């Protein structure tokens, strides 16, 4: 996939969920943030949603997702 390509629908949705998981984790690490309780409640929901979505993906979508997540997780 080149830089000008847009991720497929399920991959784009998985990326959105991944960002939500990261945001929840960030709020939880601050612990005194007013959104920490909401993050604690939502994190398992996002994780379950991402798991279901990943199981529904084909191998091409999974490869695309992993190639997009590696730069996010490394940075």
Protein Blocks (a to p, Z undefined) as FASTA:
>chain_A
ZZkbccdfklmmmmmmmmmmmmmmmmmmnomamklmmmmmmmmmmmmmmmmmmmmpcfkl
mmmmmmmmmmmmmZZ
